């Protein structure tokens, strides 16, 4: 919209000036017409400018809200899993002490306590399983052929099929990472590659080599992406933190 205004504005004023070049006897009327036209143009430009700025502010706020929601959800899940595991572990330790205390006194009570311990372990299993599954998925990814191809052969140019294989592996490991990313911004091919490499914990110097750019260019890209998504100044580190939170 801003570019459209910049393009139309000079043409509009040119037409206004041309319309003002009338005969001397019509000078007063032409001047009034020119003033009216300029006033209308100014009002229209102001309206479009305000609409453009409102749209930017709305997009920035939506991106911030969505990013906070994602981060809050992940934090809540992790905190809840940690709480369940810690509470269950505490109860298991208490039961084990009771079992040990009653091991020579009451066989029936010992069996009951063992049963309670088994129930707690079964209740605790979903939370522990979720954490273990994510850890296992990341371990499998780090041992995968595509990860090692990027990690060990940094100086070797990568084909489009290599990049696609990396994207597929990252999406599988991190719950459709690319889809979550595109909710915020329409990334170019280079920008997506940078984000994928950040996600798998590649260093900026290695990202530069893999994407055939300088380290300074990668730093600028990370900073620029933060500003594009959140419509405010930010550091490359803040962009990295956002990527790791997805």
Backbone bond lengths (Angstrom), bond angles and torsions (degrees), N, CA, C in turn:
res aa  C-N    CA-C-N  psi(-1)  N-CA   C-N-CA  omega(-1)  CA-C   N-CA-C  phi
1 X - - - 1.455 - - 1.515 111.20 -
2 X 1.341 116.74 -42.09 1.459 120.35 178.72 1.513 110.83 -60.13
3 X 1.330 116.82 -42.34 1.460 120.89 -179.67 1.528 110.68 -64.78
4 X 1.340 116.60 -36.94 1.467 120.69 179.40 1.515 110.75 -63.36
5 X 1.337 115.55 -43.13 1.463 119.90 178.91 1.521 110.64 -62.49
6 X 1.343 116.53 -43.47 1.457 120.29 179.39 1.518 112.13 -61.57
7 X 1.325 116.13 -32.27 1.472 120.15 -178.20 1.520 111.49 -78.15
8 X 1.344 115.81 -42.58 1.462 119.78 -174.31 1.519 112.08 -77.29
9 X 1.345 117.20 -35.09 1.457 121.06 -173.40 1.527 113.78 -55.10
10 X 1.353 120.93 -51.35 1.472 120.16 -179.97 1.523 111.98 -61.00
11 X 1.325 117.09 -39.23 1.467 120.44 179.88 1.517 110.69 -64.72
12 X 1.341 115.56 -39.64 1.457 119.43 -178.37 1.525 110.91 -64.34
13 X 1.329 116.73 -46.89 1.459 119.62 -179.62 1.521 111.84 -67.19
14 X 1.325 117.11 -30.41 1.458 120.27 176.28 1.517 110.34 -64.01
15 X 1.330 115.61 -42.54 1.469 119.79 178.12 1.524 110.80 -65.13
16 X 1.336 115.60 -38.68 1.464 119.68 179.26 1.516 110.84 -62.85
17 X 1.349 117.00 -44.31 1.452 121.40 -179.69 1.520 111.50 -63.99
18 X 1.351 115.83 -39.71 1.464 119.52 178.68 1.525 111.15 -64.00
19 X 1.321 115.78 -39.28 1.465 119.63 -179.15 1.518 111.89 -69.27
20 X 1.332 115.62 -20.18 1.468 119.49 -179.42 1.521 112.16 -81.10
21 X 1.298 121.22 -12.65 1.461 124.56 -177.55 1.527 110.25 -85.19
22 X 1.312 117.55 66.90 1.459 122.59 -179.35 1.534 110.24 -100.46
23 X 1.298 114.91 -175.41 1.461 120.47 179.78 1.518 110.27 -70.65
24 X 1.352 118.17 155.42 1.471 121.73 -176.73 1.521 112.87 -55.94
25 X 1.315 118.02 -39.45 1.457 119.21 -176.08 1.533 111.89 -69.24
26 X 1.335 115.83 -16.07 1.466 119.42 179.27 1.525 111.51 -104.68
27 X 1.311 117.14 15.51 1.474 121.62 -173.57 1.525 112.04 -60.81
28 X 1.323 116.92 -45.22 1.466 119.72 -177.21 1.514 111.92 -63.58
29 X 1.329 114.80 -46.40 1.462 119.16 179.73 1.520 111.30 -63.40
30 X 1.344 116.55 -39.98 1.464 120.64 179.23 1.513 111.23 -64.66
31 X 1.324 116.42 -40.12 1.465 120.30 179.40 1.527 110.48 -61.86
32 X 1.323 115.33 -41.98 1.463 119.16 179.02 1.528 110.88 -64.31
33 X 1.345 114.72 -40.87 1.463 118.88 178.93 1.532 110.95 -63.85
34 X 1.326 115.33 -41.29 1.471 119.84 179.26 1.530 110.80 -62.28
35 X 1.342 115.74 -45.06 1.460 120.41 -179.14 1.523 110.99 -62.43
36 X 1.325 115.78 -41.39 1.463 120.18 179.00 1.527 111.29 -63.74
37 X 1.342 115.18 -44.54 1.461 119.79 -179.29 1.527 111.23 -63.11
38 X 1.321 116.25 -42.93 1.470 120.26 179.63 1.525 110.58 -64.73
39 X 1.314 117.03 -39.90 1.466 121.17 178.59 1.519 111.40 -62.13
40 X 1.347 115.46 -45.65 1.470 120.10 178.81 1.525 110.40 -61.80
41 X 1.344 115.77 -43.51 1.466 119.87 -179.92 1.521 111.31 -61.50
42 X 1.328 115.71 -41.67 1.469 119.69 179.93 1.522 111.05 -63.02
43 X 1.347 115.97 -41.84 1.470 120.32 179.64 1.521 110.59 -63.43
44 X 1.348 115.99 -44.00 1.465 120.00 179.79 1.522 111.51 -62.44
45 X 1.333 116.28 -42.63 1.460 120.75 179.56 1.526 110.24 -62.94
46 X 1.339 115.97 -41.90 1.460 120.19 179.27 1.522 111.31 -62.80
47 X 1.345 116.11 -41.73 1.470 120.48 179.38 1.517 110.74 -63.00
48 X 1.350 116.15 -47.26 1.466 120.18 -179.93 1.520 111.46 -63.92
49 X 1.331 116.38 -39.03 1.473 119.59 -179.95 1.519 111.06 -64.45
50 X 1.338 115.93 -43.69 1.465 119.64 179.17 1.527 111.16 -63.49
51 X 1.345 115.37 -40.94 1.463 119.41 179.15 1.521 110.66 -63.33
52 X 1.337 116.41 -40.68 1.467 120.88 179.22 1.520 111.29 -63.18
53 X 1.341 116.58 -44.92 1.459 120.42 -179.39 1.528 111.06 -67.18
54 X 1.346 116.78 -38.64 1.465 119.86 177.16 1.515 110.88 -61.79
55 X 1.324 116.78 -40.33 1.465 121.35 179.17 1.525 111.31 -63.75
56 X 1.348 116.57 -41.13 1.466 120.70 177.81 1.525 111.11 -63.17
57 X 1.334 115.58 -45.20 1.463 119.33 -179.29 1.524 111.28 -63.83
58 X 1.336 116.09 -40.92 1.457 119.92 179.47 1.524 111.31 -63.89
59 X 1.339 117.24 -43.42 1.458 120.97 179.57 1.519 110.66 -64.49
60 X 1.340 116.79 -42.30 1.463 120.04 179.53 1.526 110.83 -61.92
61 X 1.334 116.76 -43.65 1.462 120.05 -179.46 1.522 111.66 -66.14
62 X 1.339 116.71 -39.39 1.462 120.23 178.71 1.524 111.14 -63.09
63 X 1.330 116.66 -42.70 1.467 120.51 179.27 1.527 111.19 -64.44
64 X 1.328 115.80 -40.91 1.460 119.11 178.96 1.527 111.09 -63.68
65 X 1.338 115.73 -44.69 1.458 120.29 -178.88 1.527 110.45 -62.53
66 X 1.343 116.02 -45.34 1.463 119.58 -178.53 1.523 111.00 -64.27
67 X 1.335 116.90 -41.20 1.466 120.49 179.29 1.528 110.93 -63.73
68 X 1.339 115.73 -42.08 1.469 119.12 178.62 1.525 111.37 -65.60
69 X 1.337 116.18 -38.38 1.460 119.70 179.06 1.529 111.17 -63.07
70 X 1.338 116.39 -44.08 1.459 119.72 177.95 1.517 111.43 -60.44
71 X 1.322 115.28 -46.25 1.458 119.63 -177.93 1.530 111.11 -65.09
72 X 1.353 116.10 -40.73 1.459 120.47 -179.89 1.527 111.40 -64.57
73 X 1.348 115.74 -42.20 1.460 119.79 179.60 1.523 110.72 -60.96
74 X 1.339 116.13 -45.95 1.466 119.91 -179.34 1.530 111.16 -64.71
75 X 1.340 115.89 -41.50 1.457 119.16 179.59 1.527 110.62 -64.25
76 X 1.330 116.04 -41.90 1.464 119.53 -179.53 1.524 111.50 -63.97
77 X 1.343 115.98 -41.63 1.462 119.64 178.82 1.517 110.79 -62.30
78 X 1.338 115.61 -46.80 1.471 119.37 -179.86 1.526 111.38 -63.48
79 X 1.352 116.17 -42.97 1.456 119.42 -179.30 1.529 111.35 -65.26
80 X 1.342 115.69 -40.89 1.456 119.21 179.86 1.526 111.07 -65.80
81 X 1.330 115.96 -42.42 1.468 119.16 177.55 1.523 111.12 -62.30
82 X 1.325 115.77 -43.78 1.470 119.70 178.93 1.529 110.90 -61.67
83 X 1.349 115.71 -42.37 1.464 119.54 -179.28 1.531 111.18 -62.89
84 X 1.334 115.65 -45.69 1.468 119.67 -179.68 1.520 110.88 -61.30
85 X 1.332 115.37 -45.23 1.463 119.62 -177.80 1.529 111.27 -65.08
86 X 1.340 117.03 -43.20 1.465 120.43 -179.10 1.521 111.49 -66.06
87 X 1.337 116.42 -44.74 1.460 119.58 179.36 1.530 111.24 -63.18
88 X 1.324 115.87 -42.15 1.459 119.75 179.56 1.522 111.48 -64.91
89 X 1.330 116.03 -40.90 1.458 120.51 179.31 1.528 110.90 -63.36
90 X 1.331 114.85 -38.64 1.468 119.36 179.41 1.527 110.34 -64.87
91 X 1.328 116.15 -43.19 1.469 119.76 179.70 1.526 111.21 -67.07
92 X 1.324 116.12 -37.21 1.466 119.67 177.92 1.527 110.22 -63.67
93 X 1.330 117.10 -42.38 1.463 120.32 179.58 1.527 111.18 -62.98
94 X 1.338 116.19 -39.50 1.467 119.74 178.25 1.528 110.81 -64.56
95 X 1.347 115.03 -42.85 1.461 118.44 179.13 1.526 111.69 -64.96
96 X 1.328 116.49 -38.47 1.464 119.84 179.60 1.526 111.03 -63.38
97 X 1.342 115.27 -37.18 1.465 118.45 176.95 1.531 110.68 -65.38
98 X 1.350 114.89 -41.94 1.466 118.65 179.03 1.525 110.73 -65.32
99 X 1.331 116.21 -40.73 1.460 120.14 178.38 1.519 110.87 -60.24
100 X 1.316 114.94 -43.28 1.472 119.51 -179.87 1.518 111.00 -65.07
101 X 1.350 115.39 -39.45 1.465 119.20 -179.27 1.525 111.87 -67.63
102 X 1.328 116.07 -31.04 1.470 118.61 -175.50 1.529 113.15 -102.79
103 X 1.320 116.27 6.45 1.465 119.84 -174.52 1.522 113.02 -61.11
104 X 1.302 116.79 -28.10 1.470 119.59 -178.30 1.529 112.28 -109.82
105 X 1.321 116.83 3.46 1.463 118.96 -174.73 1.521 112.85 -111.96
106 X 1.302 117.87 -40.71 1.458 118.92 -172.66 1.521 109.68 -147.36
107 X 1.317 116.93 101.60 1.455 122.05 -177.60 1.522 111.97 -63.38
108 X 1.345 117.28 -38.71 1.466 121.36 -178.86 1.531 110.83 -64.80
109 X 1.340 116.16 -44.90 1.465 119.91 179.22 1.520 110.57 -63.45
110 X 1.312 116.03 -38.00 1.462 120.47 178.62 1.529 110.24 -61.95
111 X 1.299 117.82 -40.92 1.460 121.47 178.90 1.525 111.32 -64.82
112 X 1.344 116.09 -39.17 1.460 120.19 178.60 1.537 111.41 -64.53
113 X 1.328 114.83 -41.58 1.468 119.03 179.66 1.532 111.04 -66.33
114 X 1.314 115.84 -38.24 1.471 119.64 177.22 1.524 110.52 -62.41
115 X 1.327 115.71 -38.37 1.462 120.48 178.86 1.530 110.56 -64.98
116 X 1.336 117.60 -43.08 1.459 121.66 177.79 1.537 110.85 -60.92
117 X 1.310 115.84 -41.35 1.458 120.42 178.38 1.525 110.48 -60.95
118 X 1.324 116.12 -41.81 1.469 120.49 179.86 1.528 110.50 -63.90
119 X 1.343 117.49 -40.05 1.466 121.50 179.32 1.526 110.67 -62.94
120 X 1.342 115.95 -42.72 1.470 119.95 179.38 1.521 110.85 -62.82
121 X 1.308 116.36 -42.07 1.466 120.37 179.33 1.520 111.01 -62.54
122 X 1.316 117.19 -39.00 1.471 120.76 179.41 1.522 110.65 -68.94
123 X 1.347 117.10 -38.44 1.460 121.42 178.51 1.527 111.11 -66.48
124 X 1.301 115.21 -36.55 1.466 121.66 -177.62 1.531 112.28 -77.47
125 X 1.300 117.06 -15.28 1.458 121.56 -171.91 1.530 114.39 -60.11
126 X 1.371 120.02 -44.30 1.479 118.75 -178.46 1.516 113.86 -58.05
127 X 1.345 116.98 -44.77 1.464 119.90 -179.71 1.521 110.73 -64.68
128 X 1.312 115.75 -44.55 1.460 119.27 179.53 1.520 111.13 -65.80
129 X 1.337 115.71 -38.52 1.466 120.24 -179.68 1.525 111.57 -62.98
130 X 1.354 116.41 -41.89 1.472 120.35 -179.24 1.528 110.97 -60.87
131 X 1.340 115.68 -43.59 1.465 119.41 179.20 1.520 110.72 -67.61
132 X 1.315 115.47 -42.78 1.468 119.21 -179.10 1.526 112.02 -65.59
133 X 1.332 116.27 -37.71 1.463 119.93 -179.52 1.527 110.84 -64.91
134 X 1.358 117.35 -41.08 1.457 119.98 178.65 1.520 110.84 -66.59
135 X 1.325 116.06 -42.59 1.463 120.23 177.52 1.523 111.09 -61.89
136 X 1.326 115.75 -40.71 1.458 119.95 179.70 1.525 111.03 -67.72
137 X 1.347 116.24 -38.67 1.470 120.14 178.65 1.522 110.80 -62.69
138 X 1.338 116.40 -41.20 1.462 120.06 179.13 1.525 111.05 -69.23
139 X 1.321 116.26 -37.43 1.472 119.76 176.86 1.515 110.86 -63.68
140 X 1.331 116.35 -44.19 1.465 120.41 178.44 1.524 111.45 -61.83
141 X 1.329 115.89 -39.32 1.459 119.76 179.50 1.520 111.32 -64.70
142 X 1.339 116.25 -44.22 1.477 119.93 -179.17 1.530 112.32 -66.79
143 X 1.304 116.05 -18.73 1.466 120.00 176.88 1.525 112.49 -98.31
144 X 1.317 116.13 0.02 1.462 120.03 -176.44 1.525 111.54 -75.22
145 X 1.318 115.20 157.86 1.465 120.77 -178.45 1.521 111.63 -65.06
146 X 1.338 117.37 -38.23 1.469 120.20 -177.08 1.524 110.96 -69.99
147 X 1.329 117.43 -38.51 1.469 119.64 177.58 1.521 110.97 -64.52
148 X 1.314 116.19 -45.77 1.463 120.64 -179.25 1.531 111.15 -65.62
149 X 1.333 116.12 -31.30 1.466 119.73 178.51 1.532 110.39 -63.89
150 X 1.318 116.47 -39.56 1.466 120.11 178.89 1.532 110.80 -78.93
151 X 1.314 116.99 -37.89 1.467 120.95 -174.48 1.525 112.23 -72.34
152 X 1.345 116.44 -40.15 1.460 120.03 -173.58 1.528 113.74 -94.81
153 X 1.308 116.70 -23.30 1.471 120.37 -176.87 1.522 110.79 -115.09
154 X 1.317 115.13 59.01 1.461 120.87 -175.08 1.525 111.96 -64.59
155 X 1.310 117.04 -35.85 1.468 121.00 -176.20 1.528 113.21 -83.14
156 X 1.319 116.67 -4.35 1.463 120.26 -179.54 1.530 110.09 -91.43
157 X 1.337 118.48 126.16 1.471 120.69 179.20 1.527 111.00 -58.73
158 X 1.333 115.31 141.67 1.458 120.80 -178.73 1.527 109.92 -105.21
159 X 1.333 115.49 139.54 1.461 121.32 179.97 1.525 110.13 -83.11
160 X 1.328 115.47 169.96 1.469 120.02 178.14 1.524 110.63 -62.90
161 X 1.323 117.33 -33.18 1.465 120.22 178.00 1.525 111.57 -69.02
162 X 1.338 116.67 -32.26 1.462 120.80 175.74 1.534 110.10 -63.83
163 X 1.329 115.25 -45.92 1.462 119.68 -179.19 1.526 110.97 -65.22
164 X 1.318 116.65 -38.41 1.463 119.64 178.93 1.517 110.70 -66.93
165 X 1.319 116.40 -39.31 1.467 120.18 178.10 1.528 110.53 -64.18
166 X 1.326 116.75 -39.09 1.466 120.61 177.90 1.526 110.13 -64.62
167 X 1.326 116.54 -44.72 1.463 120.29 179.35 1.532 111.10 -60.22
168 X 1.320 116.57 -44.74 1.464 120.62 179.59 1.532 111.03 -61.33
169 X 1.331 116.11 -41.77 1.466 120.44 -178.78 1.525 111.04 -67.51
170 X 1.329 117.07 -40.50 1.469 121.20 179.26 1.526 110.01 -66.57
171 X 1.328 116.80 -42.70 1.469 120.10 179.13 1.531 111.25 -62.14
172 X 1.304 116.56 -38.05 1.464 120.86 179.66 1.524 111.08 -69.10
173 X 1.322 116.15 -38.29 1.469 120.84 -176.99 1.517 112.01 -77.24
174 X 1.334 116.59 -38.41 1.461 121.17 -173.07 1.536 113.04 -115.17
175 X 1.325 116.71 40.61 1.462 122.33 168.78 1.531 112.90 53.30
176 X 1.330 116.01 62.60 1.472 122.25 177.09 1.533 112.17 56.26
177 X 1.322 114.07 55.34 1.463 120.87 -178.68 1.526 112.22 -55.31
178 X 1.323 118.10 -45.51 1.459 121.61 -176.36 1.523 111.69 -62.31
179 X 1.317 116.46 -41.49 1.466 120.73 179.31 1.526 110.84 -61.45
180 X 1.325 116.75 -43.25 1.469 120.84 177.23 1.525 110.74 -62.63
181 X 1.319 116.17 -39.17 1.454 121.24 -178.16 1.524 111.35 -64.29
182 X 1.336 116.74 -44.27 1.462 121.23 -176.45 1.526 113.38 -70.93
183 X 1.312 117.46 -8.92 1.466 119.60 174.04 1.520 111.67 -69.21
184 X 1.325 115.87 -21.67 1.454 120.24 -176.70 1.525 113.12 -95.54
185 X 1.343 117.22 -31.13 1.464 118.39 -170.37 1.526 108.82 -167.84
186 X 1.339 116.44 151.47 1.470 121.18 177.41 1.534 108.40 -89.63
187 X 1.307 116.42 95.99 1.454 121.65 -172.53 1.532 111.79 -79.77
188 X 1.327 115.09 145.19 1.458 120.19 172.74 1.522 109.02 -74.85
189 X 1.317 116.53 170.32 1.459 120.69 -178.92 1.535 110.62 -61.02
190 X 1.327 116.74 -44.79 1.466 120.70 179.25 1.530 111.03 -63.73
191 X 1.321 117.52 -43.50 1.460 120.96 -179.30 1.530 111.03 -63.01
192 X 1.328 116.62 -39.44 1.465 119.81 177.85 1.525 110.76 -64.73
193 X 1.325 117.12 -41.18 1.457 120.66 178.39 1.526 110.97 -60.37
194 X 1.315 116.58 -42.80 1.472 120.50 178.27 1.526 109.89 -60.88
195 X 1.329 116.82 -43.78 1.468 120.79 -178.84 1.537 111.41 -64.79
196 X 1.308 116.96 -40.37 1.463 120.32 178.52 1.524 111.16 -62.42
197 X 1.314 115.95 -41.87 1.468 120.09 -179.26 1.526 111.82 -70.51
198 X 1.327 116.86 -34.15 1.466 119.50 174.07 1.524 109.84 -63.39
199 X 1.336 115.92 -42.24 1.463 121.00 -177.50 1.519 111.90 -60.59
200 X 1.331 117.23 -33.90 1.474 119.65 -178.59 1.533 111.08 -95.55
201 X 1.343 115.35 18.13 1.472 122.17 171.35 1.531 114.14 67.01
202 X 1.309 117.62 35.04 1.460 120.96 173.51 1.525 109.46 -79.21
203 X 1.321 116.95 143.49 1.447 122.21 178.48 1.534 110.51 -73.44
204 X 1.358 117.76 150.80 1.469 120.67 -179.87 1.525 113.47 -53.87
205 X 1.338 117.15 -37.84 1.465 119.67 179.60 1.527 111.15 -65.98
206 X 1.342 116.99 -35.96 1.464 120.62 177.60 1.532 111.27 -73.38
207 X 1.342 115.60 -36.55 1.466 119.71 176.82 1.528 109.62 -61.51
208 X 1.338 115.91 -39.69 1.458 120.33 179.29 1.530 110.87 -60.69
209 X 1.318 116.39 -44.27 1.467 119.85 -179.54 1.528 111.43 -67.03
210 X 1.321 116.95 -43.43 1.466 120.90 -177.07 1.521 112.67 -67.30
211 X 1.331 116.80 -28.15 1.473 120.52 -179.27 1.524 112.34 -103.68
212 X 1.340 115.76 5.14 1.470 120.89 178.47 1.526 112.00 59.85
213 X 1.334 116.13 46.11 1.458 122.42 176.41 1.529 108.40 -132.59
214 X 1.320 114.84 169.26 1.458 118.99 175.09 1.522 109.63 -81.42
215 X 1.322 115.31 160.80 1.461 120.06 177.57 1.520 110.27 -62.27
216 X 1.335 116.62 -37.29 1.472 121.02 178.68 1.522 111.12 -63.46
217 X 1.336 116.02 -37.72 1.470 120.22 179.31 1.527 110.71 -66.23
218 X 1.333 116.86 -38.51 1.468 120.84 178.70 1.528 110.24 -66.70
219 X 1.312 116.28 -40.30 1.467 120.23 176.55 1.519 110.43 -60.54
220 X 1.332 116.82 -44.07 1.460 121.43 179.09 1.526 111.27 -64.46
221 X 1.318 116.94 -38.42 1.469 120.82 179.13 1.520 110.99 -63.56
222 X 1.312 117.11 -44.59 1.468 120.92 -179.94 1.529 111.09 -62.66
223 X 1.325 115.69 -42.43 1.462 119.85 178.63 1.538 110.62 -66.22
224 X 1.328 115.94 -42.40 1.473 120.39 -178.36 1.530 111.39 -65.69
225 X 1.331 117.29 -38.23 1.461 120.35 -179.62 1.531 111.01 -65.15
226 X 1.321 116.62 -38.74 1.464 118.98 177.25 1.522 110.11 -61.61
227 X 1.328 116.18 -43.86 1.463 120.34 -179.01 1.529 111.43 -66.35
228 X 1.341 117.26 -37.40 1.459 120.58 179.50 1.525 111.69 -66.57
229 X 1.310 116.77 -42.52 1.455 120.91 -176.41 1.523 112.18 -74.88
230 X 1.342 116.76 -42.98 1.458 120.32 -173.77 1.530 113.69 -104.33
231 X 1.356 116.85 -1.79 1.466 121.34 175.90 1.525 112.40 56.03
232 X 1.327 115.90 38.65 1.459 121.33 175.39 1.524 108.74 -158.01
233 X 1.332 115.89 161.96 1.451 120.74 -179.36 1.528 110.39 -65.83
234 X 1.337 114.48 142.62 1.453 119.32 178.40 1.518 110.52 -156.06
235 X 1.313 116.60 170.85 1.463 121.93 -178.88 1.525 110.22 -101.89
236 X 1.327 117.85 159.63 1.467 120.57 174.54 1.527 111.99 -56.31
237 X 1.316 117.09 -36.45 1.463 120.81 -179.81 1.520 111.44 -63.17
238 X 1.343 116.99 -38.77 1.458 120.43 178.10 1.527 111.05 -63.10
239 X 1.336 117.10 -37.64 1.460 120.34 177.44 1.534 110.34 -66.40
240 X 1.321 116.72 -41.45 1.471 120.27 178.29 1.530 110.62 -60.38
241 X 1.326 116.33 -42.66 1.463 120.41 179.98 1.527 111.05 -63.47
242 X 1.322 115.96 -38.41 1.457 120.12 177.53 1.523 111.02 -63.49
243 X 1.341 116.64 -44.36 1.467 121.11 179.68 1.523 110.76 -61.49
244 X 1.318 117.46 -42.51 1.475 120.56 -178.70 1.541 111.43 -70.16
245 X 1.330 116.14 -21.59 1.479 119.06 179.67 1.512 112.45 -80.39
246 X 1.341 118.05 -17.73 1.472 121.76 -179.08 1.524 110.82 -74.57
